[in-house]
Amino acid sequence: MESTKKQVSLELLPWLVVHTDGTIERLAGTEVCPPGLDQETGVFSKDIIIEPKTGLSARIYRPFSIQTDQKLPLVLYFHGGAFLISSASFPCYHTSLNKFVNQANVIAVSVNYRLAPEHPLPTAYEDSWTAIKTIQAINEPWINDYADLDRLFLVGDSAGANISHHLAFRAKQSDQTVKIKGIGMIHPYFWGTLPIGSEVKDEARKKMVDGWWEFVCPSEKGSDDPWINPFADGSPDLEGLGCERVMITVAEKDILNERGKMYYERLVKSKWRGKVEIMETKEKDHVFHIFEPDCDEAMEMVRRLALFINEVEA
């Protein structure tokens, strides 16, 4: 009897495999959970459609108790996953957003941008830009009643932090139709062809991350494509970053650590006139807060992000 088991043509570990018939099998980030009332934090959530034509959706969060005359900061959140996996309804992200909304006392919109390779880049960026423009005009009671559109923040982890970076440039070019107060970049997914810092000795992880990007965005520029390397030829000058404030968090054991630090240093030295701060978490790896939300380090990072959003000195 002939085997019906599919043959693998490409393994992109730990995210997915591609079969010889072209089908994609994701190995992580596929679990989903429903919205609703979170018993631990008292945060409410629900799913909304942003763009019916493409099916672009989001999960919106609000604190349990909001005064009738109170307007809260509005945070658009972009999840990570190397542009390949995960969603706003992934249980780890849902838990993380509940905790963040409770701590920061904000309205949050976690965007379900479409994933590569089925939707090649720049689809994720276009979906996220659509979310920013639409969410400010959408007829959504939680936005209309509780959100302060003059305090719009973009927050993302890994690939989501990369998205936030690019959207801040686009906002400045939008003739001020979109005004972003600040961006929070958690373990930003930036990369480059030439290794820096720990990447020099960690050849295995360098090659692994190179492979992820080559799969997501195949081009002759490789890891020096401006989408992934903010300092490569063709990348916009950081002076054009369209926000007033930036917070960057990095993790000591993260292979992306030096990229986040470099971004901070370049931003400080640039002609950008905003305020930037950086926080490093010792002994932790990439997006640890998603998988260890109750550890002391995760709670401290969320606390610092909350202070940043609410413009309180740490």
C-alpha positions in Angstrom: 0.0 0.0 0.0 1.4 3.4 -1.0 2.2 5.7 1.9 0.0 8.8 2.1 2.5 10.5 4.4 3.5 13.9 3.1 7.2 14.5 2.2 9.0 17.5 3.6 10.8 19.8 1.2 11.9 22.4 3.8 12.2 22.5 7.5 12.2 26.0 9.0 12.6 25.1 12.7 11.1 25.7 15.1 8.3 27.4 13.2 7.1 25.3 10.3 7.8 22.7 7.6 7.0 23.0 3.9 5.8 19.8 2.2 6.6 18.8 -1.4 3.1 19.5 -2.4 3.5 23.1 -1.3 1.4 22.9 1.9 2.6 24.6 5.0 2.5 22.8 8.4 3.0 25.2 11.3 4.7 23.6 14.3 4.1 26.4 16.8 1.7 29.3 17.5 -1.4 27.5 16.2 -3.4 27.3 19.4 -6.2 29.7 19.9 -8.4 30.8 22.9 -11.7 32.7 22.9 -12.0 36.3 24.1 -14.1 37.3 27.1 -13.7 38.2 30.8 -10.4 37.2 32.3 -11.0 36.1 35.8 -7.5 36.9 37.1 -7.3 40.5 35.9 -10.9 41.5 35.3 -10.0 42.6 31.7 -12.7 42.2 29.0 -11.8 41.3 25.4 -13.7 40.7 22.2 -12.8 40.1 18.6 -13.6 42.6 15.9 -13.3 42.8 12.1 -11.1 45.7 10.8 -11.2 45.1 7.1 -14.0 42.8 5.7 -12.4 42.5 2.3 -9.2 40.9 3.5 -10.6 39.4 6.8 -8.2 41.6 8.8 -9.3 41.3 12.4 -8.1 42.2 15.9 -8.8 41.4 19.6 -9.7 44.5 21.6 -9.2 44.7 25.4 -10.5 47.1 28.1 -10.1 47.2 31.8 -12.9 46.0 34.1 -13.7 49.5 35.5 -13.6 52.7 33.6 -15.1 56.0 34.7 -17.7 57.4 32.4 -15.6 60.6 31.7 -12.3 58.8 31.6 -10.3 58.4 28.4 -7.5 55.9 28.3 -4.4 55.6 26.1 -4.9 53.5 23.0 -2.3 50.8 22.3 -2.1 48.9 19.1 -0.2 45.7 19.7 1.6 43.6 17.1 2.5 40.1 18.1 5.7 38.3 17.2 6.5 35.1 15.5 9.0 35.9 12.7 6.1 37.0 10.5 5.3 33.3 10.1 3.3 32.1 13.1 1.0 33.1 15.9 -2.1 35.3 16.3 -3.9 37.7 18.6 -5.8 34.7 19.9 -2.7 32.6 20.7 -3.2 31.8 24.5 0.2 33.1 25.5 -0.5 36.5 23.8 -4.0 36.6 25.2 -2.7 36.2 28.7 0.1 38.7 28.2 -2.3 41.3 26.8 -4.7 40.8 29.8 -1.9 41.4 32.2 -0.6 44.4 30.3 -4.0 46.1 30.0 -4.6 45.6 33.7 -1.3 47.0 34.7 -1.2 49.9 32.2 -4.9 50.8 32.4 -5.2 51.2 28.6 -7.4 50.2 25.7 -5.5 47.7 23.6 -6.0 46.4 20.1 -4.0 43.3 19.2 -3.8 43.1 15.4 -4.2 39.8 13.5 -2.0 40.7 10.5 -1.8 38.1 7.8 1.2 35.8 7.9 3.9 34.8 5.4 4.5 32.8 3.3 0.8 32.6 2.3 0.7 36.4 2.4 4.3 37.6 1.5 5.7 40.7 2.9 4.9 43.6 2.9 1.4 42.2 3.7 2.0 42.3 7.4 3.0 45.9 7.3 0.1 46.9 5.0 -2.4 45.1 7.3 -0.9 46.8 10.4 -1.1 50.3 8.7 -4.7 49.6 7.7 -5.4 48.7 11.4 -3.9 52.1 12.5 -6.0 54.1 10.1 -9.2 52.1 10.5 -9.2 51.8 14.3 -9.4 55.6 14.7 -12.5 55.8 12.5 -14.2 52.5 13.2 -17.6 52.5 14.9 -16.5 50.6 17.9 -17.9 51.6 21.3 -14.8 50.6 23.3 -12.8 53.0 21.1 -15.4 55.7 20.9 -16.3 55.8 24.6 -13.0 55.0 26.3 -9.9 55.7 24.0 -7.9 58.9 23.9 -6.8 59.0 20.3 -4.3 61.7 21.1 -2.4 59.1 23.2 -1.9 56.5 20.5 1.0 54.0 21.1 2.3 51.2 19.1 3.7 48.2 21.0 5.1 45.0 19.7 7.4 42.1 20.4 10.0 40.7 18.0 8.5 40.9 14.5 5.8 43.2 16.0 8.4 45.6 17.2 9.9 45.6 13.7 6.4 46.5 12.4 6.1 49.3 15.0 9.4 50.8 13.8 8.3 50.9 10.1 4.8 52.2 10.9 6.3 55.1 12.9 8.1 56.3 9.7 4.9 55.9 7.7 3.0 57.9 10.2 5.3 60.9 9.8 4.8 60.7 6.0 1.0 60.6 6.4 0.6 64.4 6.6 -0.2 64.1 10.3 -3.4 62.1 9.6 -1.9 59.5 12.0 -0.2 60.8 15.1 1.7 58.3 17.2 2.7 59.3 20.8 5.2 56.6 21.3 6.4 53.1 20.4 7.3 50.2 22.8 9.7 47.8 21.2 10.0 44.4 23.0 13.1 42.4 21.8 12.9 43.9 18.3 13.5 41.6 15.3 16.2 43.4 13.5 19.0 41.6 11.7 21.9 42.0 9.3 24.3 40.1 7.1 27.4 40.9 9.1 27.4 39.4 12.6 27.8 41.6 15.6 28.3 40.8 19.3 27.4 37.3 20.3 26.3 36.5 16.8 30.0 36.2 15.8 30.5 33.1 18.0 27.0 31.8 17.8 27.1 30.6 14.2 24.3 28.1 14.6 21.7 30.7 15.7 23.1 33.3 13.2 22.5 30.8 10.4 19.1 29.9 11.8 17.8 33.5 11.9 19.3 34.2 8.4 17.3 31.2 7.2 14.0 32.6 8.7 14.4 35.9 7.0 15.5 34.4 3.6 12.3 32.3 3.7 10.0 35.2 4.7 11.5 37.8 2.3 13.6 36.2 -0.4 15.7 38.9 -2.2 19.2 39.6 -3.3 19.6 41.9 -0.3 19.2 39.1 2.1 19.4 40.1 5.8 20.4 43.6 4.7 17.0 44.3 3.3 15.7 47.6 4.9 12.6 45.7 6.2 14.9 43.8 8.6 18.1 45.9 8.8 17.2 49.5 9.8 20.8 50.6 9.1 21.2 49.0 5.6 21.5 51.0 2.4 18.0 52.2 1.5 16.8 52.4 5.1 15.2 55.7 6.2 17.2 57.9 8.6 16.1 57.6 12.2 15.5 61.3 12.2 12.2 60.5 10.4 10.8 58.4 13.1 7.3 59.7 13.6 6.7 59.6 17.4 7.8 61.5 20.5 9.0 58.7 22.7 10.5 55.2 22.3 11.1 52.4 24.8 13.2 49.4 23.8 13.5 46.3 25.9 16.2 43.6 25.3 17.0 40.3 27.0 20.5 39.3 27.9 20.5 35.8 26.3 18.6 36.8 23.2 20.5 36.5 19.9 18.8 39.7 18.9 20.1 41.6 22.0 22.9 43.5 20.3 20.5 44.6 17.5 18.2 46.2 20.0 21.1 48.0 21.8 22.5 49.2 18.5 19.1 50.6 17.6 19.0 52.5 20.9 22.5 53.9 20.4 21.9 55.0 16.9 18.6 56.6 17.9 20.3 58.6 20.7 23.0 59.8 18.3 20.6 60.7 15.5 18.9 64.0 14.9 15.6 62.6 16.1 14.3 64.9 18.9 12.3 62.5 20.9 13.0 60.7 24.2 14.3 57.1 24.2 14.9 54.7 27.0 16.2 51.1 27.1 15.7 48.2 29.6 17.7 45.0 29.6 16.5 41.9 31.4 19.3 39.7 32.7 19.5 35.9 32.4 16.4 35.8 30.0 16.0 35.0 26.4 13.8 36.1 23.5 10.1 37.1 24.4 10.4 35.3 27.7 7.5 37.4 29.1 5.1 35.6 26.7 6.0 32.1 28.0 6.8 33.1 31.6 4.2 35.8 32.3 4.2 35.4 36.0 8.0 35.5 36.6 9.4 38.5 38.4 11.2 39.7 35.3 8.1 39.6 33.1 6.1 41.5 35.7 8.8 44.2 36.0 9.0 44.6 32.3 5.3 45.0 32.0 5.4 47.5 34.9 8.0 49.6 33.1 6.0 49.5 29.8 3.0 50.7 31.8 4.9 53.6 33.2 6.2 54.4 29.7 2.7 54.5 28.3 1.4 56.7 31.1 4.5 59.0 31.0 5.6 58.3 34.5 9.3 58.2 35.4 10.5 54.7 36.4 
